[in-house]
Every structure is written in structure tokens, then in C-alpha cells.
Amino acid sequence: MNGLEHILVGLALLAALAIGLLAHDWRDEFRERMMGRSVHDSLHDWWMRHRH
């Protein structure tokens, strides 16, 4: 059972690293998208753009 525990811990660490890398990529993309946005848009302007 000791070997199985080491394998499970290794898989958990790999999953945590993968999640960390994906979250980092997502944050960079989100930051770039937000920097391109106009910060001074009013709520009315937002509503007019997003209503269907």
C-alpha cells in the first residue's frame, strides 16, 4: 500500500501544478482583456452593448 500512496501523492501534485499553470495563463489573458477595455464606460453604455 505504501507504493500506491506515493503514486497518489505524485498524481495530486501534478494536478495541482497543472491547475496552477492554467490559472496563471487565465489571469494574464484576463488582465490583457481588461487593460484593453475602457474603464470609464457608464452602466447605461454597458447595458446598451449587452442587451439582446
C-alpha distance matrix in Angstrom:
0.0 3.8 5.5 5.2 6.4 8.9 10.1 10.7 12.5 14.4 15.5 16.6 18.6 20.2 21.2 22.7 24.6 25.9 27.1 28.8 30.6 31.8 33.0 34.9 36.6 37.5 39.1 41.2 42.5 43.2 45.1 47.1 48.1 49.1 51.1 53.1 54.0 57.1 56.3 59.7 59.5 60.7 59.0 61.9 61.3 57.6 58.5 61.1 58.6 55.8 57.7 58.0
3.8 0.0 3.8 5.5 5.2 6.6 8.9 10.1 10.8 12.6 14.6 15.6 16.8 18.7 20.3 21.4 23.0 24.7 26.1 27.3 29.1 30.7 31.8 33.3 35.3 36.5 37.7 39.7 41.3 42.1 43.7 45.8 47.0 47.9 49.8 51.9 52.9 56.0 55.2 58.7 58.6 60.0 58.5 61.5 60.8 57.1 58.3 60.9 58.4 55.7 57.8 58.3
5.5 3.8 0.0 3.8 5.4 5.2 6.4 8.8 10.0 10.7 12.5 14.4 15.5 16.7 18.6 20.2 21.4 22.8 24.6 25.9 27.3 28.9 30.4 31.9 33.5 34.9 36.4 38.1 39.6 40.7 42.3 44.2 45.4 46.6 48.4 50.3 51.6 54.8 54.2 57.7 57.7 59.2 57.8 60.7 59.7 56.1 57.4 59.8 57.1 54.5 56.7 57.0
5.2 5.5 3.8 0.0 3.8 5.4 5.1 6.2 8.6 9.8 10.6 12.3 14.3 15.4 16.5 18.4 20.1 21.1 22.6 24.3 25.9 27.0 28.5 30.4 31.9 32.9 34.6 36.6 37.8 38.7 40.6 42.5 43.5 44.7 46.7 48.5 49.5 52.8 52.2 55.7 55.4 56.8 55.2 58.0 57.2 53.5 54.6 57.0 54.4 51.7 53.7 54.0
6.4 5.2 5.4 3.8 0.0 3.8 5.4 5.1 6.2 8.6 9.9 10.5 12.3 14.3 15.3 16.5 18.4 20.0 21.1 22.5 24.5 25.8 26.9 28.7 30.6 31.5 32.9 35.0 36.4 37.2 38.9 41.0 42.0 43.0 44.9 47.0 47.9 51.1 50.2 53.7 53.6 54.9 53.3 56.3 55.6 52.0 53.1 55.7 53.2 50.5 52.6 53.1
8.9 6.6 5.2 5.4 3.8 0.0 3.8 5.5 5.1 6.1 8.6 9.8 10.5 12.3 14.2 15.3 16.5 18.4 20.0 21.0 22.6 24.4 25.7 27.0 28.9 30.3 31.6 33.4 35.0 36.0 37.5 39.5 40.8 41.9 43.5 45.6 46.8 50.0 49.3 52.8 52.9 54.5 53.2 56.1 55.2 51.7 53.0 55.5 52.8 50.4 52.7 53.2
10.1 8.9 6.4 5.1 5.4 3.8 0.0 3.8 5.5 5.1 6.2 8.6 9.9 10.6 12.3 14.3 15.4 16.5 18.4 19.9 21.2 22.6 24.3 25.8 27.3 28.6 30.3 32.0 33.3 34.5 36.3 38.0 39.2 40.5 42.3 44.1 45.3 48.6 48.2 51.7 51.6 53.2 51.8 54.7 53.6 50.0 51.3 53.6 50.9 48.4 50.7 51.0
10.7 10.1 8.8 6.2 5.1 5.5 3.8 0.0 3.8 5.4 5.1 6.1 8.6 9.9 10.5 12.3 14.3 15.3 16.5 18.3 20.0 21.1 22.4 24.4 26.0 26.9 28.5 30.6 31.8 32.6 34.5 36.5 37.4 38.5 40.6 42.4 43.4 46.6 46.0 49.5 49.2 50.6 49.1 51.9 51.1 47.5 48.6 51.1 48.4 45.8 48.0 48.4
12.5 10.8 10.0 8.6 6.2 5.1 5.5 3.8 0.0 3.8 5.5 5.1 6.2 8.7 9.9 10.5 12.4 14.3 15.3 16.4 18.5 20.0 21.0 22.6 24.6 25.7 26.9 28.9 30.5 31.3 32.9 35.0 36.2 37.1 38.9 41.1 42.1 45.2 44.4 47.9 48.0 49.4 48.1 51.1 50.3 46.7 48.1 50.6 48.0 45.5 47.9 48.5
14.4 12.6 10.7 9.8 8.6 6.1 5.1 5.4 3.8 0.0 3.8 5.4 5.1 6.2 8.6 9.9 10.6 12.4 14.3 15.3 16.6 18.4 20.0 21.2 22.9 24.4 25.8 27.4 29.0 30.2 31.7 33.5 34.9 36.1 37.7 39.7 41.1 44.3 43.8 47.4 47.4 49.2 48.0 51.0 49.8 46.3 47.9 50.2 47.4 45.1 47.6 48.2
15.5 14.6 12.5 10.6 9.9 8.6 6.2 5.1 5.5 3.8 0.0 3.8 5.4 5.1 6.1 8.6 9.9 10.5 12.3 14.2 15.4 16.5 18.2 20.0 21.3 22.5 24.3 26.1 27.2 28.4 30.3 32.0 33.0 34.4 36.3 38.0 39.2 42.5 42.1 45.7 45.5 47.1 45.8 48.6 47.5 43.9 45.3 47.6 44.7 42.3 44.7 45.1
16.6 15.6 14.4 12.3 10.5 9.8 8.6 6.1 5.1 5.4 3.8 0.0 3.8 5.5 5.1 6.2 8.7 9.9 10.6 12.2 14.3 15.4 16.4 18.3 20.2 21.0 22.4 24.6 25.9 26.6 28.4 30.5 31.5 32.5 34.5 36.5 37.4 40.6 39.9 43.4 43.3 44.8 43.4 46.3 45.4 41.8 43.2 45.7 43.0 40.6 42.9 43.5
18.6 16.8 15.5 14.3 12.3 10.5 9.9 8.6 6.2 5.1 5.4 3.8 0.0 3.8 5.4 5.1 6.2 8.6 9.9 10.5 12.4 14.3 15.3 16.5 18.6 20.0 21.0 22.9 24.6 25.6 26.9 29.0 30.4 31.4 33.0 35.2 36.4 39.5 38.9 42.4 42.6 44.3 43.3 46.3 45.2 41.7 43.4 45.8 43.1 40.9 43.5 44.3
20.2 18.7 16.7 15.4 14.3 12.3 10.6 9.9 8.7 6.2 5.1 5.5 3.8 0.0 3.8 5.4 5.1 6.2 8.6 9.8 10.6 12.3 14.2 15.4 16.8 18.4 20.0 21.5 22.9 24.3 25.9 27.5 28.8 30.2 31.9 33.7 35.1 38.4 38.1 41.8 41.8 43.7 42.7 45.5 44.2 40.7 42.4 44.6 41.6 39.5 42.2 42.8
21.2 20.3 18.6 16.5 15.3 14.2 12.3 10.5 9.9 8.6 6.1 5.1 5.4 3.8 0.0 3.8 5.4 5.1 6.2 8.5 9.9 10.6 12.2 14.2 15.5 16.4 18.3 20.2 21.3 22.3 24.2 26.1 27.0 28.3 30.3 32.0 33.1 36.4 36.0 39.6 39.4 41.1 39.8 42.6 41.4 37.9 39.4 41.6 38.8 36.5 39.0 39.6
22.7 21.4 20.2 18.4 16.5 15.3 14.3 12.3 10.5 9.9 8.6 6.2 5.1 5.4 3.8 0.0 3.8 5.5 5.2 6.1 8.7 10.0 10.5 12.3 14.4 15.3 16.4 18.6 20.1 20.8 22.4 24.6 25.7 26.6 28.4 30.6 31.6 34.7 34.0 37.6 37.7 39.3 38.2 41.2 40.2 36.7 38.3 40.8 38.1 35.9 38.5 39.5
24.6 23.0 21.4 20.1 18.4 16.5 15.4 14.3 12.4 10.6 9.9 8.7 6.2 5.1 5.4 3.8 0.0 3.8 5.4 5.0 6.2 8.6 9.8 10.6 12.5 14.2 15.4 16.8 18.6 19.9 21.1 23.0 24.5 25.7 27.2 29.2 30.7 33.9 33.5 37.1 37.4 39.4 38.6 41.6 40.2 36.8 38.8 41.0 38.1 36.2 39.1 40.0
25.9 24.7 22.8 21.1 20.0 18.4 16.5 15.3 14.3 12.4 10.5 9.9 8.6 6.2 5.1 5.5 3.8 0.0 3.8 5.4 5.2 6.2 8.5 9.9 10.8 12.3 14.3 15.7 16.8 18.3 20.1 21.6 22.7 24.3 26.0 27.7 29.1 32.5 32.4 36.0 35.9 38.0 37.1 39.8 38.3 34.9 36.8 38.8 35.7 33.8 36.6 37.3
27.1 26.1 24.6 22.6 21.1 20.0 18.4 16.5 15.3 14.3 12.3 10.6 9.9 8.6 6.2 5.2 5.4 3.8 0.0 3.8 5.5 5.1 6.0 8.5 10.0 10.4 12.2 14.4 15.4 16.2 18.1 20.1 21.0 22.1 24.2 26.0 27.0 30.3 29.9 33.4 33.3 35.1 34.1 36.9 35.6 32.1 33.9 36.1 33.2 31.2 33.9 34.8
28.8 27.3 25.9 24.3 22.5 21.0 19.9 18.3 16.4 15.3 14.2 12.2 10.5 9.8 8.5 6.1 5.0 5.4 3.8 0.0 3.8 5.5 5.2 6.2 8.8 9.9 10.6 12.5 14.4 15.2 16.5 18.6 20.0 20.9 22.5 24.7 26.0 29.1 28.5 32.2 32.5 34.4 33.7 36.7 35.4 32.1 34.1 36.4 33.6 31.8 34.8 36.0
30.6 29.1 27.3 25.9 24.5 22.6 21.2 20.0 18.5 16.6 15.4 14.3 12.4 10.6 9.9 8.7 6.2 5.2 5.5 3.8 0.0 3.8 5.5 5.1 6.4 8.7 10.0 10.9 12.6 14.3 15.5 17.0 18.7 20.1 21.4 23.3 24.9 28.3 28.2 31.9 32.2 34.4 34.0 36.8 35.1 31.9 34.1 36.0 33.0 31.4 34.6 35.6
31.8 30.7 28.9 27.0 25.8 24.4 22.6 21.1 20.0 18.4 16.5 15.4 14.3 12.3 10.6 10.0 8.6 6.2 5.1 5.5 3.8 0.0 3.8 5.4 5.2 6.2 8.7 10.1 10.7 12.2 14.3 15.6 16.6 18.3 20.1 21.6 23.0 26.4 26.5 30.1 30.0 32.2 31.5 34.1 32.4 29.1 31.1 33.0 29.9 28.2 31.2 32.1
33.0 31.8 30.4 28.5 26.9 25.7 24.3 22.4 21.0 20.0 18.2 16.4 15.3 14.2 12.2 10.5 9.8 8.5 6.0 5.2 5.5 3.8 0.0 3.8 5.5 5.0 6.2 8.7 9.9 10.3 12.2 14.3 15.2 16.2 18.2 20.1 21.1 24.4 24.0 27.6 27.6 29.6 28.9 31.8 30.3 27.0 29.1 31.3 28.4 26.7 29.8 31.1
34.9 33.3 31.9 30.4 28.7 27.0 25.8 24.4 22.6 21.2 20.0 18.3 16.5 15.4 14.2 12.3 10.6 9.9 8.5 6.2 5.1 5.4 3.8 0.0 3.8 5.4 5.2 6.4 8.8 9.9 10.6 12.6 14.4 15.4 16.6 18.8 20.3 23.5 23.2 27.0 27.4 29.8 29.5 32.4 30.7 27.7 30.2 32.2 29.2 27.9 31.2 32.7
36.6 35.3 33.5 31.9 30.6 28.9 27.3 26.0 24.6 22.9 21.3 20.2 18.6 16.8 15.5 14.4 12.5 10.8 10.0 8.8 6.4 5.2 5.5 3.8 0.0 3.8 5.5 5.3 6.3 8.6 10.0 10.9 12.5 14.3 15.6 17.1 18.9 22.4 22.7 26.4 26.6 29.1 29.0 31.6 29.5 26.5 29.0 30.6 27.4 26.3 29.7 30.9
37.5 36.5 34.9 32.9 31.5 30.3 28.6 26.9 25.7 24.4 22.5 21.0 20.0 18.4 16.4 15.3 14.2 12.3 10.4 9.9 8.7 6.2 5.0 5.4 3.8 0.0 3.8 5.5 5.2 6.0 8.5 10.0 10.5 12.1 14.2 15.6 16.8 20.2 20.4 24.0 23.9 26.2 25.7 28.3 26.5 23.3 25.6 27.4 24.3 22.9 26.2 27.5
39.1 37.7 36.4 34.6 32.9 31.6 30.3 28.5 26.9 25.8 24.3 22.4 21.0 20.0 18.3 16.4 15.4 14.3 12.2 10.6 10.0 8.7 6.2 5.2 5.5 3.8 0.0 3.8 5.5 5.0 6.0 8.6 9.8 10.4 12.1 14.3 15.4 18.5 18.2 21.9 22.3 24.6 24.4 27.3 25.6 22.6 25.2 27.2 24.4 23.3 26.7 28.4
41.2 39.7 38.1 36.6 35.0 33.4 32.0 30.6 28.9 27.4 26.1 24.6 22.9 21.5 20.2 18.6 16.8 15.7 14.4 12.5 10.9 10.1 8.7 6.4 5.3 5.5 3.8 0.0 3.8 5.4 5.1 6.2 8.6 9.9 10.6 12.6 14.5 17.8 18.0 21.7 22.3 25.1 25.5 28.1 26.0 23.3 26.3 27.8 24.7 24.2 27.7 29.4
42.5 41.3 39.6 37.8 36.4 35.0 33.3 31.8 30.5 29.0 27.2 25.9 24.6 22.9 21.3 20.1 18.6 16.8 15.4 14.4 12.6 10.7 9.9 8.8 6.3 5.2 5.5 3.8 0.0 3.8 5.5 5.2 6.2 8.6 10.0 10.9 12.8 16.3 17.1 20.8 20.8 23.6 23.8 26.1 23.7 21.0 23.8 25.1 21.8 21.2 24.8 26.2
43.2 42.1 40.7 38.7 37.2 36.0 34.5 32.6 31.3 30.2 28.4 26.6 25.6 24.3 22.3 20.8 19.9 18.3 16.2 15.2 14.3 12.2 10.3 9.9 8.6 6.0 5.0 5.4 3.8 0.0 3.8 5.5 5.1 6.1 8.6 10.1 10.8 14.2 14.4 18.0 18.0 20.5 20.5 23.1 21.0 18.2 20.9 22.6 19.6 18.8 22.4 24.2
45.1 43.7 42.3 40.6 38.9 37.5 36.3 34.5 32.9 31.7 30.3 28.4 26.9 25.9 24.2 22.4 21.1 20.1 18.1 16.5 15.5 14.3 12.2 10.6 10.0 8.5 6.0 5.1 5.5 3.8 0.0 3.8 5.4 5.1 6.1 8.7 10.0 13.0 12.9 16.7 17.4 20.2 20.8 23.5 21.4 19.0 22.2 23.8 21.0 20.7 24.4 26.5
47.1 45.8 44.2 42.5 41.0 39.5 38.0 36.5 35.0 33.5 32.0 30.5 29.0 27.5 26.1 24.6 23.0 21.6 20.1 18.6 17.0 15.6 14.3 12.6 10.9 10.0 8.6 6.2 5.2 5.5 3.8 0.0 3.8 5.5 5.2 6.4 8.9 12.2 13.2 16.8 17.4 20.6 21.5 23.8 21.2 19.1 22.4 23.4 20.3 20.6 24.3 26.2
48.1 47.0 45.4 43.5 42.0 40.8 39.2 37.4 36.2 34.9 33.0 31.5 30.4 28.8 27.0 25.7 24.5 22.7 21.0 20.0 18.7 16.6 15.2 14.4 12.5 10.5 9.8 8.6 6.2 5.1 5.4 3.8 0.0 3.8 5.5 5.3 6.6 10.3 11.6 15.1 14.9 18.0 18.6 20.7 18.0 15.7 18.9 19.9 16.7 16.8 20.6 22.4
49.1 47.9 46.6 44.7 43.0 41.9 40.5 38.5 37.1 36.1 34.4 32.5 31.4 30.2 28.3 26.6 25.7 24.3 22.1 20.9 20.1 18.3 16.2 15.4 14.3 12.1 10.4 9.9 8.6 6.1 5.1 5.5 3.8 0.0 3.8 5.3 5.2 8.2 8.5 12.1 12.5 15.4 16.2 18.7 16.4 14.2 17.6 19.0 16.3 16.5 20.2 22.6
51.1 49.8 48.4 46.7 44.9 43.5 42.3 40.6 38.9 37.7 36.3 34.5 33.0 31.9 30.3 28.4 27.2 26.0 24.2 22.5 21.4 20.1 18.2 16.6 15.6 14.2 12.1 10.6 10.0 8.6 6.1 5.2 5.5 3.8 0.0 3.8 5.5 7.8 8.4 12.0 13.2 16.6 18.1 20.4 17.9 16.4 20.0 21.0 18.4 19.3 23.0 25.4
53.1 51.9 50.3 48.5 47.0 45.6 44.1 42.4 41.1 39.7 38.0 36.5 35.2 33.7 32.0 30.6 29.2 27.7 26.0 24.7 23.3 21.6 20.1 18.8 17.1 15.6 14.3 12.6 10.9 10.1 8.7 6.4 5.3 5.3 3.8 0.0 3.8 6.6 8.9 11.9 12.4 16.0 17.7 19.4 16.3 15.1 18.7 19.1 16.2 17.5 21.2 23.4
54.0 52.9 51.6 49.5 47.9 46.8 45.3 43.4 42.1 41.1 39.2 37.4 36.4 35.1 33.1 31.6 30.7 29.1 27.0 26.0 24.9 23.0 21.1 20.3 18.9 16.8 15.4 14.5 12.8 10.8 10.0 8.9 6.6 5.2 5.5 3.8 0.0 3.7 6.1 8.9 8.9 12.3 13.9 15.6 12.7 11.5 15.1 15.8 13.2 14.5 18.2 20.7
57.1 56.0 54.8 52.8 51.1 50.0 48.6 46.6 45.2 44.3 42.5 40.6 39.5 38.4 36.4 34.7 33.9 32.5 30.3 29.1 28.3 26.4 24.4 23.5 22.4 20.2 18.5 17.8 16.3 14.2 13.0 12.2 10.3 8.2 7.8 6.6 3.7 0.0 3.8 5.6 6.1 9.9 12.2 13.8 11.0 10.7 14.5 14.9 13.1 15.1 18.4 21.3
56.3 55.2 54.2 52.2 50.2 49.3 48.2 46.0 44.4 43.8 42.1 39.9 38.9 38.1 36.0 34.0 33.5 32.4 29.9 28.5 28.2 26.5 24.0 23.2 22.7 20.4 18.2 18.0 17.1 14.4 12.9 13.2 11.6 8.5 8.4 8.9 6.1 3.8 0.0 3.8 5.7 8.8 11.1 13.5 11.6 11.0 14.7 16.0 14.7 16.1 19.3 22.5
59.7 58.7 57.7 55.7 53.7 52.8 51.7 49.5 47.9 47.4 45.7 43.4 42.4 41.8 39.6 37.6 37.1 36.0 33.4 32.2 31.9 30.1 27.6 27.0 26.4 24.0 21.9 21.7 20.8 18.0 16.7 16.8 15.1 12.1 12.0 11.9 8.9 5.6 3.8 0.0 3.8 6.3 9.5 11.4 9.8 10.4 13.8 14.8 14.3 16.3 18.9 22.3
59.5 58.6 57.7 55.4 53.6 52.9 51.6 49.2 48.0 47.4 45.5 43.3 42.6 41.8 39.4 37.7 37.4 35.9 33.3 32.5 32.2 30.0 27.6 27.4 26.6 23.9 22.3 22.3 20.8 18.0 17.4 17.4 14.9 12.5 13.2 12.4 8.9 6.1 5.7 3.8 0.0 3.8 6.6 8.1 6.1 6.8 10.2 11.0 10.7 12.7 15.2 18.6
60.7 60.0 59.2 56.8 54.9 54.5 53.2 50.6 49.4 49.2 47.1 44.8 44.3 43.7 41.1 39.3 39.4 38.0 35.1 34.4 34.4 32.2 29.6 29.8 29.1 26.2 24.6 25.1 23.6 20.5 20.2 20.6 18.0 15.4 16.6 16.0 12.3 9.9 8.8 6.3 3.8 0.0 3.8 5.3 5.2 6.4 8.7 10.0 10.9 12.6 14.3 18.0
59.0 58.5 57.8 55.2 53.3 53.2 51.8 49.1 48.1 48.0 45.8 43.4 43.3 42.7 39.8 38.2 38.6 37.1 34.1 33.7 34.0 31.5 28.9 29.5 29.0 25.7 24.4 25.5 23.8 20.5 20.8 21.5 18.6 16.2 18.1 17.7 13.9 12.2 11.1 9.5 6.6 3.8 0.0 3.8 5.5 5.1 6.1 8.6 10.0 10.6 11.9 15.6
61.9 61.5 60.7 58.0 56.3 56.1 54.7 51.9 51.1 51.0 48.6 46.3 46.3 45.5 42.6 41.2 41.6 39.8 36.9 36.7 36.8 34.1 31.8 32.4 31.6 28.3 27.3 28.1 26.1 23.1 23.5 23.8 20.7 18.7 20.4 19.4 15.6 13.8 13.5 11.4 8.1 5.3 3.8 0.0 3.8 5.4 5.1 6.2 8.7 10.0 10.5 14.1
61.3 60.8 59.7 57.2 55.6 55.2 53.6 51.1 50.3 49.8 47.5 45.4 45.2 44.2 41.4 40.2 40.2 38.3 35.6 35.4 35.1 32.4 30.3 30.7 29.5 26.5 25.6 26.0 23.7 21.0 21.4 21.2 18.0 16.4 17.9 16.3 12.7 11.0 11.6 9.8 6.1 5.2 5.5 3.8 0.0 3.8 5.4 5.2 6.3 8.8 10.3 13.6
57.6 57.1 56.1 53.5 52.0 51.7 50.0 47.5 46.7 46.3 43.9 41.8 41.7 40.7 37.9 36.7 36.8 34.9 32.1 32.1 31.9 29.1 27.0 27.7 26.5 23.3 22.6 23.3 21.0 18.2 19.0 19.1 15.7 14.2 16.4 15.1 11.5 10.7 11.0 10.4 6.8 6.4 5.1 5.4 3.8 0.0 3.8 5.5 5.2 6.2 8.5 12.1
58.5 58.3 57.4 54.6 53.1 53.0 51.3 48.6 48.1 47.9 45.3 43.2 43.4 42.4 39.4 38.3 38.8 36.8 33.9 34.1 34.1 31.1 29.1 30.2 29.0 25.6 25.2 26.3 23.8 20.9 22.2 22.4 18.9 17.6 20.0 18.7 15.1 14.5 14.7 13.8 10.2 8.7 6.1 5.1 5.4 3.8 0.0 3.8 5.4 5.2 5.8 9.5
61.1 60.9 59.8 57.0 55.7 55.5 53.6 51.1 50.6 50.2 47.6 45.7 45.8 44.6 41.6 40.8 41.0 38.8 36.1 36.4 36.0 33.0 31.3 32.2 30.6 27.4 27.2 27.8 25.1 22.6 23.8 23.4 19.9 19.0 21.0 19.1 15.8 14.9 16.0 14.8 11.0 10.0 8.6 6.2 5.2 5.5 3.8 0.0 3.8 5.7 5.8 8.8
58.6 58.4 57.1 54.4 53.2 52.8 50.9 48.4 48.0 47.4 44.7 43.0 43.1 41.6 38.8 38.1 38.1 35.7 33.2 33.6 33.0 29.9 28.4 29.2 27.4 24.3 24.4 24.7 21.8 19.6 21.0 20.3 16.7 16.3 18.4 16.2 13.2 13.1 14.7 14.3 10.7 10.9 10.0 8.7 6.3 5.2 5.4 3.8 0.0 3.8 6.0 8.5
55.8 55.7 54.5 51.7 50.5 50.4 48.4 45.8 45.5 45.1 42.3 40.6 40.9 39.5 36.5 35.9 36.2 33.8 31.2 31.8 31.4 28.2 26.7 27.9 26.3 22.9 23.3 24.2 21.2 18.8 20.7 20.6 16.8 16.5 19.3 17.5 14.5 15.1 16.1 16.3 12.7 12.6 10.6 10.0 8.8 6.2 5.2 5.7 3.8 0.0 3.8 6.4
57.7 57.8 56.7 53.7 52.6 52.7 50.7 48.0 47.9 47.6 44.7 42.9 43.5 42.2 39.0 38.5 39.1 36.6 33.9 34.8 34.6 31.2 29.8 31.2 29.7 26.2 26.7 27.7 24.8 22.4 24.4 24.3 20.6 20.2 23.0 21.2 18.2 18.4 19.3 18.9 15.2 14.3 11.9 10.5 10.3 8.5 5.8 5.8 6.0 3.8 0.0 3.8
58.0 58.3 57.0 54.0 53.1 53.2 51.0 48.4 48.5 48.2 45.1 43.5 44.3 42.8 39.6 39.5 40.0 37.3 34.8 36.0 35.6 32.1 31.1 32.7 30.9 27.5 28.4 29.4 26.2 24.2 26.5 26.2 22.4 22.6 25.4 23.4 20.7 21.3 22.5 22.3 18.6 18.0 15.6 14.1 13.6 12.1 9.5 8.8 8.5 6.4 3.8 0.0
